[in-house]
């Protein structure tokens, strides 16, 4: 009897010992990890049809796990999860295994009960036996589409809304954000001929993890089979989604896989602007170079403060025109780092041109503000030039440097600053908000200040100088003032027209003249500065090898004006009975 009781006790203990591990395993969720630890799913280049392979990686394996009860994400994996690495789900005959990459716009979320939610806004989910998880993707068993094609033809078309209900696409952050939709919002697809079923989620692109915007949803036509035709491109059902863009005042756009996008925008092949504008920039650069050359032919003016400001201004504008011509002519062939580099340099040199122009305008106003003769020693002139240089180079360096720095920050909806997004659409700014913040805004402010200087200076000239008793002794001042104002007005008007054309918008052909005038402004500058009698005389002396190239010598202590300002154009008449006021400090 004792032996029988002992045997029964041993059997009971053994049964409990054997059963405990199984019961423990049953109480834990088994989550399949597609690859082994230290590996991750990676699609090889050129292999768009098959499933990705497991490749070694140094990245840590992390999952996005959400707890509906706690309404928060887990900081680490739930304690009741058991991870099986290097295992993929076994799909039945009616299902197939597909690759779903992780996207910031529509992340793959796992619930703490093990179910996977593939599309935000939809109630359906996949159980743990239907998928395996990795840090950057899921492999999921889904029902084959061939079995339901006939039934789908008799049902209403299904259209994907990228971000789902009460959400919109945040283009700067490249993600979806919550936004309550107004009751009077227009339909996503105005040209849909039938009632559609809206489902949430981005399409699954077999060849890329990114999307491209093909155009406005109002220009798209929904096909009976659920496909979509837009700008001559027919998108199969399920290969596109429609969503409103937050930055575009909730205008709906069509998102699609990159393989459906045309290689080159059709507008560029037929738009005459892409022929006229580069030609205008090239012509402008040639005449600006000629302006610099004519300035160097007049060595008597090289020490003059205005000539130095003018040289910096013209040189910066010439380099900006050359870079803009390269951007226009290169088109889509310029991309990547080189595209961004050209855009950043063009941005800097155009800003520098306007900052140097601003120093010229300030100097005009400073000289004419009280109509009294001024005389600066050369040391004072040098100091003023250094101050001008710090301002005219430092301002563009600060703005362009900040734009370049911000552009390298990763896109994130939590950031409050605006990225210029160089090179995303073209080798320039991405859109209107970006160009306003980093270019047209600063340029518009400088133009407004310049116009204020012009108004004050013109009033001093007309109300003070021309009606005063010393008009004869300040003829050179008036001549120089007219020439400087002519140069700056030419610059100001053309760029104001460019800002107005950008702000007003409308058909492009309305602004062809002003935009082309703006591109060819180097011709106008050459006519105002370089094409003058003094230049022609210098050329004549240069080619005739006349040694008498100077009419006088410069003093050592103070600046004098025996040559006036030949680099600025109009001939200057000397009055022998009146002492000439020094003009070196006049812009």
NUMAR-721143 format. One record per residue (C-alpha): residue number from 1; residue in three letters; x negated, y negated, z. Coordinates in steps of 0.25 Angstrom, whole numbers, plus 5000, padded with zeros to 4 digits. Layout:
N
R,NUM,ALA,X,Y,Z
...
//
This chain:
587
R,1,UNK,5000,5000,5000
R,2,UNK,4989,4990,5003
R,3,UNK,4982,4994,4990
R,4,UNK,4994,4991,4983
R,5,UNK,4996,4978,4989
R,6,UNK,4982,4974,4987
R,7,UNK,4983,4977,4972
R,8,UNK,4996,4969,4971
R,9,UNK,4989,4957,4977
R,10,UNK,4977,4958,4968
R,11,UNK,4987,4959,4956
R,12,UNK,4994,4947,4960
R,13,UNK,4982,4938,4962
R,14,UNK,4977,4942,4949
R,15,UNK,4990,4939,4942
R,16,UNK,4990,4925,4949
R,17,UNK,4975,4923,4945
R,18,UNK,4978,4926,4930
R,19,UNK,4991,4918,4930
R,20,UNK,4985,4905,4936
R,21,UNK,4977,4901,4924
R,22,UNK,4988,4904,4914
R,23,UNK,4998,4896,4922
R,24,UNK,4988,4885,4923
R,25,UNK,4986,4884,4908
R,26,UNK,5001,4884,4906
R,27,UNK,5002,4872,4915
R,28,UNK,4992,4864,4907
R,29,UNK,4994,4858,4893
R,30,UNK,4984,4864,4882
R,31,UNK,4979,4852,4873
R,32,UNK,4972,4856,4860
R,33,UNK,4960,4848,4857
R,34,UNK,4957,4849,4842
R,35,UNK,4942,4850,4843
R,36,UNK,4932,4854,4854
R,37,UNK,4927,4844,4864
R,38,UNK,4916,4836,4857
R,39,UNK,4923,4836,4844
R,40,UNK,4934,4828,4837
R,41,UNK,4943,4829,4825
R,42,UNK,4936,4822,4813
R,43,UNK,4941,4821,4798
R,44,UNK,4929,4823,4789
R,45,UNK,4927,4813,4778
R,46,UNK,4934,4817,4765
R,47,UNK,4942,4828,4772
R,48,UNK,4956,4822,4773
R,49,UNK,4965,4835,4770
R,50,UNK,4960,4844,4781
R,51,UNK,4960,4843,4797
R,52,UNK,4949,4835,4804
R,53,UNK,4937,4844,4810
R,54,UNK,4931,4844,4823
R,55,UNK,4918,4836,4824
R,56,UNK,4909,4833,4835
R,57,UNK,4911,4820,4842
R,58,UNK,4906,4812,4854
R,59,UNK,4919,4806,4857
R,60,UNK,4927,4810,4870
R,61,UNK,4940,4817,4867
R,62,UNK,4952,4809,4872
R,63,UNK,4967,4810,4870
R,64,UNK,4978,4799,4872
R,65,UNK,4987,4806,4882
R,66,UNK,5000,4799,4886
R,67,UNK,5009,4801,4898
R,68,UNK,5023,4798,4896
R,69,UNK,5026,4799,4911
R,70,UNK,5015,4790,4915
R,71,UNK,5016,4781,4903
R,72,UNK,5002,4780,4901
R,73,UNK,4990,4787,4894
R,74,UNK,4981,4797,4901
R,75,UNK,4967,4793,4904
R,76,UNK,4963,4808,4903
R,77,UNK,4969,4821,4899
R,78,UNK,4980,4826,4907
R,79,UNK,4976,4836,4918
R,80,UNK,4985,4847,4913
R,81,UNK,4979,4847,4899
R,82,UNK,4971,4859,4894
R,83,UNK,4962,4855,4882
R,84,UNK,4959,4866,4872
R,85,UNK,4948,4860,4863
R,86,UNK,4945,4865,4849
R,87,UNK,4960,4870,4847
R,88,UNK,4970,4866,4836
R,89,UNK,4985,4868,4836
R,90,UNK,4990,4880,4828
R,91,UNK,5001,4875,4819
R,92,UNK,5012,4884,4814
R,93,UNK,5016,4887,4799
R,94,UNK,5025,4875,4798
R,95,UNK,5015,4865,4804
R,96,UNK,5001,4860,4799
R,97,UNK,4990,4853,4807
R,98,UNK,4987,4839,4804
R,99,UNK,4977,4828,4809
R,100,UNK,4982,4816,4816
R,101,UNK,4971,4806,4819
R,102,UNK,4972,4796,4831
R,103,UNK,4976,4782,4827
R,104,UNK,4976,4770,4835
R,105,UNK,4989,4765,4829
R,106,UNK,4996,4778,4832
R,107,UNK,4988,4786,4842
R,108,UNK,4991,4801,4845
R,109,UNK,4996,4802,4859
R,110,UNK,4996,4815,4868
R,111,UNK,5006,4816,4879
R,112,UNK,5003,4821,4893
R,113,UNK,5012,4833,4890
R,114,UNK,5003,4837,4878
R,115,UNK,5012,4832,4867
R,116,UNK,5006,4823,4856
R,117,UNK,5013,4811,4850
R,118,UNK,5008,4808,4836
R,119,UNK,5016,4796,4833
R,120,UNK,5020,4785,4842
R,121,UNK,5035,4782,4843
R,122,UNK,5039,4796,4839
R,123,UNK,5045,4806,4849
R,124,UNK,5039,4819,4843
R,125,UNK,5027,4825,4848
R,126,UNK,5018,4837,4846
R,127,UNK,5016,4848,4857
R,128,UNK,5002,4852,4862
R,129,UNK,5002,4864,4853
R,130,UNK,5004,4856,4840
R,131,UNK,4991,4848,4841
R,132,UNK,4977,4846,4845
R,133,UNK,4971,4833,4850
R,134,UNK,4958,4826,4847
R,135,UNK,4953,4812,4851
R,136,UNK,4956,4806,4837
R,137,UNK,4967,4815,4831
R,138,UNK,4977,4827,4833
R,139,UNK,4979,4839,4825
R,140,UNK,4994,4842,4825
R,141,UNK,5003,4853,4819
R,142,UNK,5014,4846,4812
R,143,UNK,5025,4852,4803
R,144,UNK,5022,4853,4788
R,145,UNK,5029,4843,4779
R,146,UNK,5032,4852,4768
R,147,UNK,5043,4859,4775
R,148,UNK,5051,4846,4777
R,149,UNK,5049,4839,4763
R,150,UNK,5063,4843,4758
R,151,UNK,5070,4839,4770
R,152,UNK,5062,4826,4771
R,153,UNK,5067,4822,4757
R,154,UNK,5081,4822,4762
R,155,UNK,5078,4814,4774
R,156,UNK,5076,4799,4776
R,157,UNK,5062,4794,4774
R,158,UNK,5053,4794,4786
R,159,UNK,5044,4781,4787
R,160,UNK,5033,4780,4798
R,161,UNK,5032,4767,4806
R,162,UNK,5018,4767,4810
R,163,UNK,5019,4762,4824
R,164,UNK,5034,4766,4827
R,165,UNK,5045,4759,4833
R,166,UNK,5043,4745,4840
R,167,UNK,5028,4745,4837
R,168,UNK,5020,4738,4826
R,169,UNK,5006,4739,4820
R,170,UNK,4995,4730,4826
R,171,UNK,4986,4728,4815
R,172,UNK,4974,4722,4823
R,173,UNK,4974,4733,4833
R,174,UNK,4977,4744,4822
R,175,UNK,4988,4750,4831
R,176,UNK,5003,4750,4835
R,177,UNK,5008,4741,4845
R,178,UNK,5022,4740,4852
R,179,UNK,5031,4729,4847
R,180,UNK,5046,4728,4848
R,181,UNK,5052,4727,4834
R,182,UNK,5063,4716,4832
R,183,UNK,5077,4720,4828
R,184,UNK,5076,4712,4815
R,185,UNK,5063,4718,4811
R,186,UNK,5063,4721,4796
R,187,UNK,5063,4736,4792
R,188,UNK,5049,4742,4790
R,189,UNK,5052,4747,4776
R,190,UNK,5062,4737,4769
R,191,UNK,5062,4744,4756
R,192,UNK,5066,4758,4762
R,193,UNK,5078,4762,4753
R,194,UNK,5083,4772,4764
R,195,UNK,5083,4774,4779
R,196,UNK,5070,4779,4784
R,197,UNK,5066,4786,4797
R,198,UNK,5055,4779,4804
R,199,UNK,5045,4787,4812
R,200,UNK,5033,4782,4819
R,201,UNK,5018,4784,4816
R,202,UNK,5007,4782,4806
R,203,UNK,5005,4791,4795
R,204,UNK,4994,4802,4796
R,205,UNK,4983,4799,4786
R,206,UNK,4976,4812,4781
R,207,UNK,4963,4804,4776
R,208,UNK,4962,4792,4786
R,209,UNK,4966,4788,4800
R,210,UNK,4969,4774,4795
R,211,UNK,4980,4767,4788
R,212,UNK,4981,4756,4778
R,213,UNK,4992,4746,4776
R,214,UNK,4998,4747,4762
R,215,UNK,5007,4735,4762
R,216,UNK,5020,4729,4767
R,217,UNK,5032,4738,4770
R,218,UNK,5041,4729,4763
R,219,UNK,5034,4732,4750
R,220,UNK,5035,4748,4752
R,221,UNK,5046,4756,4746
R,222,UNK,5050,4769,4754
R,223,UNK,5052,4781,4745
R,224,UNK,5063,4792,4747
R,225,UNK,5053,4802,4752
R,226,UNK,5048,4793,4762
R,227,UNK,5036,4788,4754
R,228,UNK,5033,4774,4753
R,229,UNK,5028,4765,4741
R,230,UNK,5020,4753,4743
R,231,UNK,5012,4744,4734
R,232,UNK,5012,4756,4724
R,233,UNK,5007,4766,4734
R,234,UNK,5017,4778,4737
R,235,UNK,5015,4783,4752
R,236,UNK,5020,4797,4755
R,237,UNK,5029,4799,4767
R,238,UNK,5022,4799,4780
R,239,UNK,5009,4792,4774
R,240,UNK,5013,4778,4778
R,241,UNK,5020,4770,4790
R,242,UNK,5026,4757,4791
R,243,UNK,5024,4747,4802
R,244,UNK,5024,4732,4805
R,245,UNK,5011,4724,4808
R,246,UNK,5011,4716,4820
R,247,UNK,5001,4706,4814
R,248,UNK,5009,4704,4801
R,249,UNK,5022,4699,4809
R,250,UNK,5028,4713,4809
R,251,UNK,5027,4715,4794
R,252,UNK,5028,4730,4790
R,253,UNK,5017,4737,4783
R,254,UNK,5015,4751,4777
R,255,UNK,5003,4759,4783
R,256,UNK,4998,4771,4775
R,257,UNK,4986,4780,4775
R,258,UNK,4974,4774,4768
R,259,UNK,4974,4784,4756
R,260,UNK,4987,4778,4751
R,261,UNK,4981,4764,4751
R,262,UNK,4976,4758,4737
R,263,UNK,4961,4757,4736
R,264,UNK,4962,4742,4733
R,265,UNK,4973,4733,4735
R,266,UNK,4980,4730,4722
R,267,UNK,4981,4715,4724
R,268,UNK,4966,4713,4723
R,269,UNK,4965,4719,4709
R,270,UNK,4975,4709,4704
R,271,UNK,4974,4697,4713
R,272,UNK,4967,4685,4706
R,273,UNK,4962,4680,4719
R,274,UNK,4951,4691,4720
R,275,UNK,4945,4685,4707
R,276,UNK,4947,4670,4709
R,277,UNK,4943,4669,4724
R,278,UNK,4929,4676,4722
R,279,UNK,4926,4668,4710
R,280,UNK,4930,4655,4718
R,281,UNK,4921,4659,4730
R,282,UNK,4909,4662,4720
R,283,UNK,4910,4649,4713
R,284,UNK,4911,4642,4726
R,285,UNK,4899,4649,4731
R,286,UNK,4891,4645,4719
R,287,UNK,4895,4630,4720
R,288,UNK,4892,4630,4735
R,289,UNK,4878,4636,4732
R,290,UNK,4877,4624,4722
R,291,UNK,4881,4614,4733
R,292,UNK,4869,4620,4742
R,293,UNK,4860,4619,4730
R,294,UNK,4863,4604,4727
R,295,UNK,4861,4601,4742
R,296,UNK,4847,4607,4742
R,297,UNK,4844,4598,4730
R,298,UNK,4845,4586,4738
R,299,UNK,4834,4587,4749
R,300,UNK,4836,4573,4754
R,301,UNK,4850,4578,4760
R,302,UNK,4844,4590,4767
R,303,UNK,4842,4583,4780
R,304,UNK,4856,4578,4781
R,305,UNK,4865,4584,4791
R,306,UNK,4877,4584,4781
R,307,UNK,4869,4592,4771
R,308,UNK,4866,4602,4781
R,309,UNK,4880,4604,4785
R,310,UNK,4885,4604,4771
R,311,UNK,4874,4615,4767
R,312,UNK,4879,4624,4778
R,313,UNK,4893,4622,4774
R,314,UNK,4891,4625,4760
R,315,UNK,4882,4637,4762
R,316,UNK,4892,4644,4772
R,317,UNK,4903,4641,4762
R,318,UNK,4895,4647,4750
R,319,UNK,4892,4660,4758
R,320,UNK,4907,4661,4762
R,321,UNK,4911,4660,4748
R,322,UNK,4901,4671,4743
R,323,UNK,4906,4680,4754
R,324,UNK,4920,4678,4751
R,325,UNK,4917,4681,4736
R,326,UNK,4911,4694,4740
R,327,UNK,4923,4698,4748
R,328,UNK,4933,4694,4737
R,329,UNK,4924,4701,4726
R,330,UNK,4921,4714,4734
R,331,UNK,4935,4717,4738
R,332,UNK,4937,4731,4743
R,333,UNK,4922,4735,4740
R,334,UNK,4918,4727,4752
R,335,UNK,4921,4734,4765
R,336,UNK,4916,4739,4778
R,337,UNK,4905,4731,4785
R,338,UNK,4901,4723,4773
R,339,UNK,4915,4718,4771
R,340,UNK,4916,4714,4786
R,341,UNK,4902,4707,4785
R,342,UNK,4906,4699,4773
R,343,UNK,4919,4695,4779
R,344,UNK,4912,4690,4792
R,345,UNK,4901,4683,4784
R,346,UNK,4911,4676,4775
R,347,UNK,4919,4672,4788
R,348,UNK,4907,4666,4794
R,349,UNK,4902,4658,4783
R,350,UNK,4916,4652,4779
R,351,UNK,4917,4648,4794
R,352,UNK,4903,4642,4794
R,353,UNK,4907,4634,4781
R,354,UNK,4919,4627,4788
R,355,UNK,4911,4625,4801
R,356,UNK,4900,4618,4794
R,357,UNK,4911,4610,4786
R,358,UNK,4916,4606,4800
R,359,UNK,4903,4600,4804
R,360,UNK,4902,4592,4791
R,361,UNK,4916,4586,4794
R,362,UNK,4912,4583,4809
R,363,UNK,4900,4576,4804
R,364,UNK,4907,4567,4794
R,365,UNK,4917,4563,4805
R,366,UNK,4906,4561,4815
R,367,UNK,4898,4552,4806
R,368,UNK,4910,4543,4801
R,369,UNK,4917,4543,4815
R,370,UNK,4913,4528,4818
R,371,UNK,4907,4524,4805
R,372,UNK,4893,4520,4811
R,373,UNK,4880,4523,4805
R,374,UNK,4873,4535,4812
R,375,UNK,4859,4540,4812
R,376,UNK,4854,4553,4818
R,377,UNK,4840,4557,4820
R,378,UNK,4836,4570,4813
R,379,UNK,4836,4577,4827
R,380,UNK,4850,4573,4829
R,381,UNK,4854,4578,4815
R,382,UNK,4847,4591,4818
R,383,UNK,4855,4592,4831
R,384,UNK,4868,4589,4825
R,385,UNK,4865,4599,4814
R,386,UNK,4862,4610,4824
R,387,UNK,4875,4607,4831
R,388,UNK,4883,4608,4818
R,389,UNK,4876,4621,4815
R,390,UNK,4880,4627,4829
R,391,UNK,4894,4623,4826
R,392,UNK,4895,4627,4811
R,393,UNK,4888,4640,4813
R,394,UNK,4893,4644,4827
R,395,UNK,4907,4642,4824
R,396,UNK,4908,4652,4813
R,397,UNK,4899,4661,4820
R,398,UNK,4908,4662,4832
R,399,UNK,4921,4664,4824
R,400,UNK,4915,4673,4813
R,401,UNK,4907,4681,4824
R,402,UNK,4919,4682,4833
R,403,UNK,4927,4687,4821
R,404,UNK,4917,4698,4817
R,405,UNK,4916,4702,4832
R,406,UNK,4931,4704,4834
R,407,UNK,4932,4711,4820
R,408,UNK,4923,4722,4826
R,409,UNK,4932,4724,4838
R,410,UNK,4940,4737,4837
R,411,UNK,4955,4734,4834
R,412,UNK,4963,4735,4847
R,413,UNK,4977,4729,4849
R,414,UNK,4973,4725,4863
R,415,UNK,4963,4715,4857
R,416,UNK,4969,4701,4857
R,417,UNK,4959,4695,4846
R,418,UNK,4961,4696,4831
R,419,UNK,4951,4704,4823
R,420,UNK,4947,4698,4809
R,421,UNK,4947,4712,4803
R,422,UNK,4936,4709,4793
R,423,UNK,4936,4719,4781
R,424,UNK,4949,4726,4784
R,425,UNK,4957,4721,4772
R,426,UNK,4946,4713,4766
R,427,UNK,4933,4707,4769
R,428,UNK,4939,4696,4776
R,429,UNK,4949,4694,4787
R,430,UNK,4961,4704,4789
R,431,UNK,4973,4695,4789
R,432,UNK,4978,4681,4791
R,433,UNK,4977,4681,4807
R,434,UNK,4962,4685,4806
R,435,UNK,4958,4675,4796
R,436,UNK,4966,4664,4803
R,437,UNK,4959,4667,4816
R,438,UNK,4945,4668,4811
R,439,UNK,4945,4660,4799
R,440,UNK,4956,4651,4795
R,441,UNK,4958,4646,4809
R,442,UNK,4944,4641,4811
R,443,UNK,4943,4636,4797
R,444,UNK,4957,4629,4799
R,445,UNK,4952,4622,4812
R,446,UNK,4939,4617,4805
R,447,UNK,4947,4612,4793
R,448,UNK,4956,4604,4802
R,449,UNK,4944,4598,4810
R,450,UNK,4938,4594,4797
R,451,UNK,4950,4587,4792
R,452,UNK,4951,4580,4805
R,453,UNK,4937,4575,4803
R,454,UNK,4940,4571,4788
R,455,UNK,4952,4563,4793
R,456,UNK,4944,4555,4803
R,457,UNK,4933,4553,4794
R,458,UNK,4941,4548,4783
R,459,UNK,4948,4538,4792
R,460,UNK,4935,4533,4797
R,461,UNK,4930,4531,4782
R,462,UNK,4943,4524,4777
R,463,UNK,4947,4516,4789
R,464,UNK,4933,4513,4794
R,465,UNK,4922,4514,4784
R,466,UNK,4929,4509,4771
R,467,UNK,4935,4497,4778
R,468,UNK,4923,4493,4786
R,469,UNK,4912,4484,4784
R,470,UNK,4901,4495,4783
R,471,UNK,4907,4502,4771
R,472,UNK,4895,4498,4762
R,473,UNK,4885,4504,4772
R,474,UNK,4892,4517,4774
R,475,UNK,4895,4520,4759
R,476,UNK,4887,4533,4761
R,477,UNK,4895,4537,4773
R,478,UNK,4908,4536,4765
R,479,UNK,4902,4543,4753
R,480,UNK,4898,4554,4762
R,481,UNK,4911,4555,4769
R,482,UNK,4919,4556,4756
R,483,UNK,4910,4567,4751
R,484,UNK,4910,4575,4764
R,485,UNK,4925,4574,4765
R,486,UNK,4927,4578,4751
R,487,UNK,4919,4591,4754
R,488,UNK,4926,4594,4767
R,489,UNK,4940,4591,4761
R,490,UNK,4937,4600,4749
R,491,UNK,4934,4611,4759
R,492,UNK,4945,4608,4769
R,493,UNK,4956,4608,4758
R,494,UNK,4952,4621,4752
R,495,UNK,4951,4628,4765
R,496,UNK,4964,4622,4770
R,497,UNK,4971,4627,4758
R,498,UNK,4965,4641,4760
R,499,UNK,4970,4641,4775
R,500,UNK,4984,4636,4770
R,501,UNK,4985,4647,4759
R,502,UNK,4981,4657,4770
R,503,UNK,4992,4652,4779
R,504,UNK,5003,4649,4770
R,505,UNK,5001,4662,4761
R,506,UNK,5011,4664,4750
R,507,UNK,5007,4669,4736
R,508,UNK,4992,4670,4733
R,509,UNK,4993,4662,4720
R,510,UNK,4998,4650,4727
R,511,UNK,4984,4648,4734
R,512,UNK,4975,4652,4722
R,513,UNK,4971,4638,4720
R,514,UNK,4968,4634,4734
R,515,UNK,4961,4647,4737
R,516,UNK,4952,4646,4724
R,517,UNK,4949,4632,4728
R,518,UNK,4945,4636,4741
R,519,UNK,4936,4647,4735
R,520,UNK,4930,4637,4726
R,521,UNK,4927,4626,4736
R,522,UNK,4912,4627,4733
R,523,UNK,4915,4620,4720
R,524,UNK,4921,4609,4727
R,525,UNK,4910,4608,4737
R,526,UNK,4900,4607,4726
R,527,UNK,4907,4596,4719
R,528,UNK,4908,4588,4732
R,529,UNK,4894,4590,4737
R,530,UNK,4885,4596,4726
R,531,UNK,4889,4590,4713
R,532,UNK,4885,4576,4716
R,533,UNK,4876,4565,4709
R,534,UNK,4865,4567,4719
R,535,UNK,4864,4582,4716
R,536,UNK,4864,4579,4701
R,537,UNK,4852,4570,4703
R,538,UNK,4845,4580,4712
R,539,UNK,4847,4590,4701
R,540,UNK,4842,4581,4690
R,541,UNK,4829,4578,4699
R,542,UNK,4827,4592,4702
R,543,UNK,4827,4596,4687
R,544,UNK,4819,4584,4682
R,545,UNK,4809,4587,4693
R,546,UNK,4810,4572,4698
R,547,UNK,4801,4570,4710
R,548,UNK,4810,4558,4715
R,549,UNK,4820,4567,4722
R,550,UNK,4821,4558,4734
R,551,UNK,4825,4544,4735
R,552,UNK,4819,4542,4749
R,553,UNK,4814,4549,4761
R,554,UNK,4820,4553,4774
R,555,UNK,4816,4546,4787
R,556,UNK,4810,4553,4799
R,557,UNK,4818,4547,4811
R,558,UNK,4832,4545,4805
R,559,UNK,4840,4551,4794
R,560,UNK,4842,4541,4782
R,561,UNK,4851,4541,4770
R,562,UNK,4843,4536,4758
R,563,UNK,4849,4547,4750
R,564,UNK,4863,4547,4756
R,565,UNK,4870,4560,4755
R,566,UNK,4867,4566,4741
R,567,UNK,4871,4580,4745
R,568,UNK,4885,4575,4747
R,569,UNK,4888,4570,4734
R,570,UNK,4892,4555,4731
R,571,UNK,4882,4545,4728
R,572,UNK,4879,4536,4739
R,573,UNK,4876,4521,4737
R,574,UNK,4866,4514,4745
R,575,UNK,4868,4500,4749
R,576,UNK,4854,4493,4751
R,577,UNK,4860,4482,4760
R,578,UNK,4866,4492,4770
R,579,UNK,4858,4501,4779
R,580,UNK,4863,4515,4775
R,581,UNK,4869,4524,4787
R,582,UNK,4862,4537,4789
R,583,UNK,4871,4548,4783
R,584,UNK,4863,4561,4787
R,585,UNK,4873,4564,4798
R,586,UNK,4885,4562,4790
R,587,UNK,4891,4576,4787
//
